[in-house]
């Protein structure tokens, strides 16, 4: 039995970007199954499956979105009975040793369902991706101010810089790199197919956080070419807003009773109880 399954969703993704990402995974060919789910209109990216021995390439023939794309791979990977699954963006790259260490850490911490390492911009600056479960006003205010060019605003749900410098319990972790225990996925389920793009990682992360530890590990880091497309394209911004509406329609606009409970756990967390 292999230890790890990995899924990457593609959509007109630059070939060099995919190659860079897969090169980080090559040392784990013998212990990992790689699923490449292609939302592109043409099969131009099919040749990337040759970069990783035994990679499974699935051409969906239409852009079905991030959540549905990963769910295709999760349904396929669930048959392999791996211990862990890595949800990975093609625009991420990292030192290959991180995978081995994350497997070891997960083995030691049975109550942990999800781990995300520190996420860096290509210039080495930190992406502030440790977040509390947001309220509607938190997200909508943040998006509206950024769309008009006010980037200095810090939303209330974005956790402090001190949180980003230590092992922390974080209820909302980014979907660019989600290292998840398969037992957790079997328990709480996969992505919600109603989300096309954006919002699906909040939803999945909070469902995990309700029952398991969702851990941020700054000792390990991943580079991420985060394009923030919703603030550059009005069409993508509308998609972003639509999916956030789907999220709050699901969990509640005003009476989301679980927000305080989930977010409070992060304040009570003692990193000394976590084994590295």
C-alpha positions in Angstrom: 0.0 0.0 0.0 1.3 3.4 -0.9 1.4 6.1 1.8 0.3 9.1 -0.2 -2.0 10.2 -2.9 -1.6 13.7 -4.5 -4.0 15.7 -6.7 -3.3 18.7 -8.9 -6.0 20.4 -10.9 -4.9 22.0 -14.1 -6.5 24.7 -16.3 -4.4 26.0 -19.2 -1.5 25.9 -16.7 1.9 26.9 -18.0 4.0 23.8 -18.7 7.0 25.1 -16.9 4.9 25.7 -13.8 3.7 22.1 -13.8 7.2 20.7 -14.4 8.6 22.7 -11.5 5.8 21.4 -9.2 6.1 17.8 -10.2 9.9 17.9 -9.9 9.4 18.5 -6.2 7.4 15.2 -6.0 9.8 12.9 -8.0 11.6 11.4 -4.9 8.2 10.0 -3.8 7.3 8.1 -6.9 7.4 4.8 -5.1 5.2 5.8 -2.2 2.8 8.2 -4.0 0.0 8.1 -6.6 -0.3 11.4 -8.5 -3.6 12.4 -10.1 -3.6 15.2 -12.7 -7.1 16.5 -13.4 -7.3 18.7 -16.5 -10.1 21.2 -16.8 -8.6 22.7 -19.9 -10.6 22.8 -23.2 -7.9 20.8 -25.0 -5.6 17.9 -24.1 -2.5 19.9 -24.6 -1.2 19.2 -21.1 -1.6 15.4 -21.3 2.2 14.9 -21.8 2.9 16.1 -18.3 1.8 12.7 -17.0 5.1 11.3 -18.3 7.0 13.5 -15.8 5.9 11.2 -12.9 5.9 7.4 -13.4 2.4 6.0 -13.2 0.7 9.4 -13.0 -3.0 9.3 -13.7 -4.2 12.0 -16.1 -7.9 12.7 -16.4 -9.2 15.0 -19.0 -12.6 16.5 -18.1 -13.2 18.2 -21.4 -14.7 21.3 -19.6 -13.8 23.6 -16.8 -15.6 22.0 -13.8 -13.8 24.1 -11.2 -11.3 23.5 -8.4 -13.6 21.6 -6.0 -15.0 19.2 -8.6 -11.7 18.6 -10.2 -10.1 17.6 -6.9 -13.1 15.4 -6.1 -12.6 13.5 -9.3 -9.1 12.6 -8.0 -10.3 11.9 -4.5 -12.9 9.4 -5.7 -10.2 7.6 -7.7 -7.6 7.8 -4.9 -10.0 6.5 -2.3 -9.7 3.1 -3.9 -6.0 2.9 -3.2 -6.3 3.1 0.6 -3.4 5.5 1.2 -2.7 7.0 4.6 -2.6 10.6 3.5 -3.6 12.9 0.6 -2.0 16.1 -0.6 -4.2 18.7 -2.3 -1.7 20.8 -4.2 -1.7 23.8 -6.6 0.4 23.5 -9.7 1.9 27.0 -8.9 3.5 25.6 -5.7 7.1 24.4 -5.3 9.2 23.3 -2.3 12.1 21.2 -1.1 11.2 17.6 -1.6 12.1 16.7 2.0 9.0 18.3 3.3 6.8 15.4 2.2 8.7 12.8 4.2 8.7 15.1 7.3 4.9 15.8 7.1 4.2 12.0 6.9 6.3 11.4 10.0 4.6 14.2 11.9 1.1 13.0 10.9 2.1 9.5 12.1 2.9 11.0 15.5 -0.2 13.1 15.9 -3.2 10.9 15.4 -5.8 13.6 16.2 -4.5 15.9 13.4 -6.6 15.9 10.3 -5.0 18.6 8.2 -1.5 20.3 8.1 -0.4 23.4 6.1 3.2 24.6 6.1 4.2 28.2 5.9 3.3 29.6 2.5 5.7 32.1 0.9 5.7 34.4 -2.1 8.5 33.8 -4.6 10.4 36.7 -3.1 10.3 35.0 0.3 7.7 37.1 2.0 4.9 35.4 3.9 1.4 34.9 2.6 -0.9 35.6 5.5 -3.0 32.4 5.0 -3.7 31.5 8.7 -7.3 32.6 9.2 -10.2 32.2 11.5 -13.6 31.2 10.2 -14.9 34.5 8.7 -18.1 36.3 9.2 -19.8 37.8 6.1 -18.7 41.3 6.9 -15.1 40.2 7.2 -14.9 38.8 3.7 -17.1 41.3 1.9 -15.3 44.3 3.4 -11.9 42.8 2.6 -12.8 42.0 -1.1 -14.5 45.3 -1.7 -11.6 47.4 -0.4 -9.0 45.3 -2.3 -11.0 45.6 -5.6 -10.7 49.4 -5.3 -7.0 49.2 -4.6 -6.8 49.5 -0.8 -4.4 46.6 0.0 -3.3 47.8 3.4 -6.6 46.7 5.0 -6.3 43.6 7.3 -9.5 41.7 7.7 -10.4 40.6 11.3 -10.3 36.9 10.3 -6.7 37.0 9.2 -4.6 35.8 12.2 -1.7 37.8 13.6 1.9 37.7 12.4 2.8 36.0 15.7 0.5 33.1 14.7 2.4 32.8 11.5 5.7 32.4 13.3 4.7 29.4 15.6 2.9 26.1 15.5 -0.8 27.1 15.6 -4.2 25.6 15.5 -5.9 27.3 12.5 -9.5 26.6 11.5 -9.2 28.0 8.0 -6.2 26.9 6.0 -5.5 27.6 2.3 -6.4 25.1 -0.4 -3.1 25.6 -2.2 -1.3 23.0 0.0 -3.5 20.8 2.2 -1.9 17.7 3.7 -4.8 15.6 4.9 -5.2 12.2 6.7 -7.4 9.9 4.6 -9.3 8.7 7.6 -10.4 12.3 8.1 -11.6 12.6 4.5 -13.6 9.4 4.8 -15.2 10.8 7.9 -16.0 14.4 6.9 -16.3 14.0 3.1 -14.6 15.7 0.1 -15.0 19.2 -1.3 -18.6 20.5 -1.7 -19.3 20.3 -5.4 -21.4 23.5 -5.2 -18.3 25.6 -5.1 -16.6 26.3 -8.4 -13.6 28.2 -7.2 -12.9 30.1 -3.9 -14.8 29.2 -0.8 -14.3 25.5 -1.1 -11.2 25.6 1.1 -13.0 27.5 3.9 -15.8 24.9 3.8 -13.5 21.9 3.8 -11.1 23.3 6.4 -13.9 24.2 8.9 -15.5 20.8 8.5 -12.1 19.2 9.4 -11.6 21.7 12.3 -14.9 20.8 13.9 -13.6 17.3 14.6 -9.8 17.2 14.2 -6.8 19.4 14.6 -6.0 21.7 11.7 -2.3 22.6 12.2 -0.1 25.3 10.7 3.6 24.4 10.7 6.0 27.3 10.0 9.1 25.2 10.3 8.3 23.9 6.8 7.6 26.2 3.8 6.2 26.2 0.3 6.6 28.8 -2.4 3.3 29.8 -4.0 2.9 32.0 -7.2 -0.4 33.3 -5.9 -1.9 35.4 -8.6 -4.9 36.8 -6.6 -6.9 36.6 -9.8 -10.2 37.8 -8.3 -8.6 41.2 -7.8 -7.3 41.5 -11.4 -10.4 40.2 -13.3 -13.9 41.5 -12.7 -15.3 38.2 -14.1 -13.3 36.1 -11.6 -14.2 38.6 -8.9 -17.9 37.9 -9.6 -17.1 34.1 -9.4 -15.4 34.7 -6.1 -18.4 36.6 -4.7 -20.9 34.0 -6.0 -19.0 31.2 -4.2 -18.8 33.2 -1.0 -22.5 33.6 -1.1 -22.8 29.9 -1.6 -20.7 29.4 1.5 -22.8 31.7 3.8 -26.0 30.3 2.4 -24.8 27.0 3.6 -23.5 27.9 7.0 -25.5 31.0 7.9 -25.2 34.7 7.3 -26.1 35.8 10.9 -26.8 32.7 13.0 -23.7 30.6 12.4 -23.5 29.1 15.9 -20.3 27.2 15.4 -18.0 30.1 14.4 -17.2 31.1 18.0 -16.7 27.5 19.1 -14.3 26.7 16.2 -12.3 29.9 16.4 -12.0 29.7 20.2 -10.2 26.4 19.9 -7.3 28.1 18.2 -6.9 30.4 21.3 -6.8 27.5 23.7 -4.3 25.4 21.6 -1.0 24.6 23.3 1.7 23.9 20.7 3.6 21.8 23.4 1.0 19.2 23.0 1.9 18.7 19.3 4.8 16.4 18.5 7.2 17.3 15.7 
